[in-house]
Amino acid sequence: MIVRSSVRLVVIASAIAVWAAPASAQEGRFERTLSVSGPVSLEVRTASGGITVRRGGTGVVQVTGTIRARRRWLEFGDVEGYIRHVEAQPPITQNGNRIRLALPEDERIRRRLSISYDVLVPGDTEVEAHSGSGSITVDGLQRNARTHTGSGSVRVSNVDGSVRADTGSGSVTLEAIGQAAEASTGSGSIEARGVGTDLDASTGSGRIVATLQGKGTVRAHTGSGSVDISGVNGAADVNSSSGGIRVDGDPSGDWKMHAASGSIVIDVPDEAAFRIDARSSSGSITVDHPLTVQGTVGRKTLQGTVRGGGSLLALSTASGSITVR
């Protein structure tokens, strides 16, 4: 009995080893070059895998796909055959200058394989990229970029148009964006450097750091983390449930700042004219500008005008100090 049991264990272990080894090693690859003329519209979708879209040469879109097996335990099927099928017939369609890199139509293939894309495109390209799970990188485009991943980081840089970047879990990094930018993550930090106009940034948990280069509105909300924004020239709405807030710029529109737990520091030009309504449940309120007080000054509230008034700075914190410099 003992011998037979040992034999069974050896056989089972050997079967597991044979089954598991190919799953980690099986990989395929395909390359395609597509001719285009004029502005390009590119859509990329993958259930599991990374997506990279970068600026390449004019007149062509070069697609490189990496196929990997993601076979689950005891899920049978000809994985090697599926890989060869995708290599021979990758899910790419072209209609003029509209190119779509899609999910495989066969559900068995979608379950067993992941496809990562590396795409070189002309600068005059608009891109929409979606991944169920995987990082996304976009760089060097003249038109708009829209990206979404269920889990993974997103990085978009050197885009002249507007940008929307979303991830369910992961960081978002934006750099040198010519027009409006929108970034959101369920859990992760957001960093936006050199945004041309409006910025809308929200994270369930993580810090937000941003610099703006042009006139536009700012909205930044975090459930847990600090907010640091420079170069605001317009209206601003900033909220942190747990963390401090620092904002500098020209209050040419109303600024609304609220920190549930943390201090607020505001830096404005020496000649700035504005109204202020500051409230701190626990902490000091300091204004380093010539202030004309309105109403009664209390330890927890301050209302008044600076240089005759202008846009409203509505600042409040439940726990922390408020400083306007």
Backbone torsions as a table, in degrees:
resi	resn	phi	psi	omega
1	MET	NA	-42.8	-178.5
2	ILE	-65.4	-40.5	-179.2
3	VAL	-64.3	-46.8	-178.7
4	ARG	-61.0	-41.3	179.3
5	SER	-61.9	-40.7	-179.9
6	SER	-64.0	-41.0	178.7
7	VAL	-61.3	-45.2	179.4
8	ARG	-58.3	-44.2	-178.9
9	LEU	-62.0	-40.8	179.4
10	VAL	-64.3	-44.1	179.9
11	VAL	-62.2	-45.2	-179.6
12	ILE	-63.4	-44.5	179.9
13	ALA	-62.1	-39.8	178.8
14	SER	-64.7	-40.8	179.3
15	ALA	-63.2	-41.1	178.7
16	ILE	-62.2	-43.6	-178.8
17	ALA	-63.1	-43.6	178.9
18	VAL	-63.9	-39.8	-178.0
19	TRP	-68.8	-43.0	-172.1
20	ALA	-77.5	-33.9	-173.0
21	ALA	-59.8	-49.4	-178.8
22	PRO	-63.8	-31.1	-175.1
23	ALA	-60.1	-37.4	-178.4
24	SER	-82.1	-22.7	-174.5
25	ALA	-94.6	-22.7	-172.6
26	GLN	-70.1	123.9	-177.6
27	GLU	-154.5	148.8	177.7
28	GLY	-138.6	177.2	-175.3
29	ARG	-157.1	145.1	172.9
30	PHE	-141.8	153.9	177.4
31	GLU	-135.2	139.0	177.1
32	ARG	-140.7	142.6	175.0
33	THR	-119.2	122.3	-175.7
34	LEU	-114.7	130.7	179.3
35	SER	-84.2	137.5	179.0
36	VAL	-138.4	162.9	175.2
37	SER	-144.2	124.9	-178.3
38	GLY	88.8	-171.1	-178.3
39	PRO	-59.8	140.7	-176.4
40	VAL	-111.0	139.9	172.1
41	SER	-113.8	117.1	-175.4
42	LEU	-118.7	129.3	173.9
43	GLU	-121.2	129.1	-179.6
44	VAL	-126.3	128.7	178.1
45	ARG	-135.1	134.1	174.9
46	THR	-146.4	140.8	-178.8
47	ALA	-73.2	-36.6	-178.9
48	SER	-153.2	115.4	-178.6
49	GLY	150.5	157.5	-179.6
50	GLY	-82.3	159.1	178.2
51	ILE	-132.9	126.8	174.5
52	THR	-127.3	126.2	177.4
53	VAL	-124.9	120.3	-177.3
54	ARG	-131.6	159.8	178.6
55	ARG	-74.4	130.8	177.4
56	GLY	-124.2	-140.5	-179.2
57	GLY	-84.9	171.3	179.0
58	THR	-84.7	149.6	173.0
59	GLY	82.1	-4.3	-179.7
60	VAL	-142.2	150.2	169.6
61	VAL	-117.9	121.2	-178.5
62	GLN	-107.4	121.2	-175.8
63	VAL	-113.0	126.8	171.8
64	THR	-120.3	122.4	179.7
65	GLY	-114.4	134.0	175.8
66	THR	-111.3	122.2	-176.0
67	ILE	-104.9	132.4	178.1
68	ARG	-132.2	143.1	175.8
69	ALA	-75.9	137.2	173.9
70	ARG	-130.0	43.5	-176.9
71	ARG	-62.0	132.1	178.4
72	ARG	-87.9	163.6	-179.9
73	TRP	-56.3	127.4	177.1
74	LEU	61.3	25.9	174.6
75	GLU	-102.5	105.7	-171.2
76	PHE	-82.9	159.7	177.0
77	GLY	152.0	157.3	-178.3
78	ASP	-82.5	80.7	-176.6
79	VAL	-62.7	-43.0	179.3
80	GLU	-59.7	-40.7	177.6
81	GLY	-65.7	-38.5	177.6
82	TYR	-63.4	-41.3	178.9
83	ILE	-61.7	-45.8	180.0
84	ARG	-64.0	-34.7	178.6
85	HIS	-64.1	-45.3	-179.4
86	VAL	-68.1	-36.4	176.4
87	GLU	-59.8	-41.2	-177.6
88	ALA	-77.7	-35.2	-177.4
89	GLN	-132.0	72.0	-179.6
90	PRO	-64.7	150.2	-176.2
91	PRO	-77.5	67.2	-178.3
92	ILE	-119.8	130.3	174.5
93	THR	-127.5	146.7	178.7
94	GLN	-134.7	131.3	174.1
95	ASN	-130.1	92.2	-174.4
96	GLY	66.5	-120.6	179.0
97	ASN	-96.0	9.3	176.5
98	ARG	-99.6	119.8	-176.6
99	ILE	-123.0	135.5	-178.9
100	ARG	-129.2	123.5	172.1
101	LEU	-105.5	106.2	-167.0
102	ALA	-109.3	179.9	172.2
103	LEU	-76.3	147.9	173.6
104	PRO	-58.1	141.5	-178.1
105	GLU	-69.5	-32.6	-178.1
106	ASP	-75.3	119.9	-177.9
107	GLU	-62.7	-33.3	179.2
108	ARG	-62.7	-38.1	178.0
109	ILE	-69.5	-42.6	-179.8
110	ARG	-59.7	-37.5	-178.3
111	ARG	-72.1	-32.4	-170.1
112	ARG	-99.0	-17.4	-175.2
113	LEU	-124.3	149.1	167.9
114	SER	-116.0	146.4	179.2
115	ILE	-125.6	124.0	172.4
116	SER	-104.2	141.3	-176.2
117	TYR	-117.5	137.8	168.9
118	ASP	-124.5	115.3	-170.5
119	VAL	-124.8	129.4	172.6
120	LEU	-103.9	129.1	-173.7
121	VAL	-132.8	160.3	170.2
122	PRO	-63.4	157.3	-179.5
123	GLY	-60.0	-34.0	-177.5
124	ASP	-83.1	63.0	-176.4
125	THR	-128.6	137.3	170.9
126	GLU	-104.9	133.0	-172.7
127	VAL	-125.6	142.0	170.5
128	GLU	-129.1	118.5	-174.3
129	ALA	-126.4	131.5	-179.3
130	HIS	-133.5	131.0	173.9
131	SER	-133.2	134.8	176.2
132	GLY	-67.2	-35.0	178.7
133	SER	-159.3	109.4	-179.1
134	GLY	158.9	157.5	-179.7
135	SER	-79.8	156.8	179.6
136	ILE	-131.3	133.7	176.8
137	THR	-130.8	130.9	176.5
138	VAL	-131.6	133.2	-177.5
139	ASP	-148.8	135.4	166.1
140	GLY	83.3	31.5	-177.8
141	LEU	-105.4	152.2	-179.9
142	GLN	-93.0	-14.2	-176.1
143	ARG	-114.5	-166.5	-172.5
144	ASN	-75.9	155.8	176.8
145	ALA	-134.1	132.1	176.9
146	ARG	-126.1	124.8	-176.9
147	THR	-134.4	146.3	175.3
148	HIS	-152.0	134.6	171.4
149	THR	-137.5	142.5	179.0
150	GLY	-69.6	-32.9	179.9
151	SER	-156.1	117.0	-179.2
152	GLY	147.4	164.6	-179.5
153	SER	-81.9	156.8	176.3
154	VAL	-128.8	132.1	176.7
155	ARG	-133.5	124.3	178.9
156	VAL	-129.8	128.0	-176.5
157	SER	-143.3	152.6	174.1
158	ASN	53.8	51.8	178.5
159	VAL	-114.5	123.9	-177.5
160	ASP	-75.4	-27.8	-177.7
161	GLY	-86.8	-158.7	177.9
162	SER	-88.6	160.9	-175.6
163	VAL	-136.1	138.2	168.0
164	ARG	-128.1	122.9	-176.7
165	ALA	-131.5	120.1	-177.2
166	ASP	-129.6	143.7	170.2
167	THR	-146.5	143.1	177.4
168	GLY	-70.9	-33.7	179.6
169	SER	-155.1	113.4	-178.9
170	GLY	149.2	169.2	-178.9
171	SER	-84.1	156.4	174.9
172	VAL	-124.7	127.0	178.5
173	THR	-125.2	124.3	177.2
174	LEU	-121.6	139.1	-179.4
175	GLU	-147.2	130.7	177.1
176	ALA	56.6	66.5	178.9
177	ILE	-105.2	124.7	-172.4
178	GLY	-72.8	-34.4	-176.4
179	GLN	-121.3	-148.8	-175.2
180	ALA	-68.6	149.7	179.7
181	ALA	-132.4	136.7	175.7
182	GLU	-127.6	126.7	-178.4
183	ALA	-135.1	135.7	177.7
184	SER	-147.6	146.0	175.3
185	THR	-148.5	142.4	177.2
186	GLY	-70.6	-33.5	179.8
187	SER	-155.1	110.1	-179.5
188	GLY	153.7	165.8	-179.1
189	SER	-84.8	159.6	175.5
190	ILE	-126.8	128.0	175.9
191	GLU	-128.5	121.9	-178.5
192	ALA	-129.2	112.4	-176.9
193	ARG	-114.9	125.4	175.3
194	GLY	74.3	50.3	177.0
195	VAL	-86.3	132.7	-172.2
196	GLY	-75.0	-39.2	-177.5
197	THR	-134.4	-117.0	-174.5
198	ASP	-71.4	149.6	174.8
199	LEU	-132.8	129.6	174.5
200	ASP	-126.9	110.5	-176.2
201	ALA	-128.6	131.2	179.1
202	SER	-145.2	138.6	176.4
203	THR	-142.3	141.0	177.4
204	GLY	-71.1	-31.6	-179.6
205	SER	-157.0	110.5	179.9
206	GLY	152.6	162.8	-179.5
207	ARG	-86.7	158.4	177.2
208	ILE	-123.5	125.4	176.3
209	VAL	-128.0	130.2	-176.5
210	ALA	-150.2	148.5	169.3
211	THR	-129.8	137.0	-179.2
212	LEU	-114.7	148.5	-177.2
213	GLN	-111.6	-18.7	-176.8
214	GLY	-129.1	-174.5	179.5
215	LYS	-81.6	134.3	179.9
216	GLY	175.1	171.8	179.7
217	THR	-92.0	154.0	-178.9
218	VAL	-127.7	132.7	170.5
219	ARG	-130.4	123.2	-179.5
220	ALA	-139.7	119.6	-178.4
221	HIS	-131.0	133.4	173.5
222	THR	-135.1	138.7	177.9
223	GLY	-75.3	-30.2	-179.8
224	SER	-156.6	106.7	-179.8
225	GLY	150.7	166.2	-179.9
226	SER	-87.1	164.0	177.2
227	VAL	-129.2	129.8	179.6
228	ASP	-136.3	110.9	-175.2
229	ILE	-129.0	131.4	179.8
230	SER	-120.9	149.5	173.5
231	GLY	80.3	25.7	179.6
232	VAL	-70.1	131.7	176.0
233	ASN	-138.2	78.3	-176.3
234	GLY	153.5	-162.5	-179.9
235	ALA	-74.8	153.5	-179.9
236	ALA	-145.4	140.0	176.1
237	ASP	-132.1	108.4	-174.0
238	VAL	-126.2	132.2	-177.4
239	ASN	-140.8	133.5	174.0
240	SER	-133.3	122.3	178.7
241	SER	-74.8	-25.1	179.1
242	SER	-155.3	96.3	-179.0
243	GLY	149.0	159.0	-178.8
244	GLY	-80.7	165.6	179.8
245	ILE	-128.3	131.3	171.1
246	ARG	-131.9	126.7	-179.0
247	VAL	-136.2	135.3	171.0
248	ASP	-130.8	152.3	179.8
249	GLY	151.7	-163.5	-178.2
250	ASP	-106.5	115.3	-179.0
251	PRO	-77.3	67.6	177.5
252	SER	-79.2	-4.6	171.1
253	GLY	-136.4	171.8	-179.6
254	ASP	-65.4	141.1	175.3
255	TRP	-114.3	128.6	176.5
256	LYS	-122.6	118.1	-177.9
257	MET	-127.2	132.2	176.4
258	HIS	-139.8	128.6	174.3
259	ALA	-121.8	118.0	178.9
260	ALA	-67.8	-33.7	178.9
261	SER	-149.9	97.4	-178.4
262	GLY	153.6	162.1	-179.4
263	SER	-86.4	160.8	177.4
264	ILE	-122.5	127.3	177.3
265	VAL	-125.0	124.6	-178.2
266	ILE	-120.1	130.1	174.8
267	ASP	-117.8	123.2	179.7
268	VAL	-128.4	163.5	179.4
269	PRO	-60.5	155.2	-178.4
270	ASP	-59.1	-31.3	-177.0
271	GLU	-95.1	9.0	-175.7
272	ALA	-63.2	140.4	175.4
273	ALA	-117.4	129.5	-176.0
274	PHE	-162.3	165.8	169.6
275	ARG	-102.2	152.9	-178.9
276	ILE	-135.2	137.7	172.9
277	ASP	-134.6	99.9	-174.4
278	ALA	-114.5	136.4	-178.5
279	ARG	-140.6	125.9	177.1
280	SER	-131.8	119.3	179.5
281	SER	-70.9	-27.9	-178.9
282	SER	-151.1	93.0	-179.4
283	GLY	151.4	167.2	-177.5
284	SER	-84.6	161.9	175.0
285	ILE	-126.0	121.8	-177.3
286	THR	-129.1	130.6	176.5
287	VAL	-124.7	113.7	-178.5
288	ASP	-93.1	47.0	177.1
289	HIS	-141.0	156.5	178.1
290	PRO	-63.6	112.3	-170.6
291	LEU	-111.8	130.1	169.6
292	THR	-100.1	112.9	-173.4
293	VAL	-79.2	141.0	174.0
294	GLN	-115.9	135.1	179.5
295	GLY	75.4	-157.2	-176.7
296	THR	-96.2	133.1	178.0
297	VAL	-83.7	126.1	177.6
298	GLY	-122.2	172.2	179.8
299	ARG	-68.8	-25.7	-173.4
300	LYS	-109.6	-8.7	-177.7
301	THR	-137.3	151.5	176.1
302	LEU	-151.5	126.8	177.4
303	GLN	-130.7	140.1	179.3
304	GLY	176.2	-171.4	-179.8
305	THR	-128.2	151.1	175.9
306	VAL	-122.0	122.8	179.6
307	ARG	55.3	43.0	175.2
308	GLY	89.2	-6.5	176.9
309	GLY	93.5	172.7	-177.7
310	GLY	172.0	-131.9	177.3
311	SER	-64.9	155.7	-177.1
312	LEU	-92.7	131.3	168.6
313	LEU	-103.1	103.1	178.6
314	ALA	-100.9	107.6	-171.9
315	LEU	-122.2	129.5	-179.7
316	SER	-147.2	142.9	174.5
317	THR	-145.1	139.0	178.6
318	ALA	-80.3	-26.8	-178.8
319	SER	-151.8	99.7	-179.5
320	GLY	150.1	169.9	-179.5
321	SER	-92.8	164.6	176.5
322	ILE	-126.2	128.3	179.5
323	THR	-132.7	129.1	174.7
324	VAL	-118.0	117.0	-174.9
325	ARG	-115.3	NA	NA
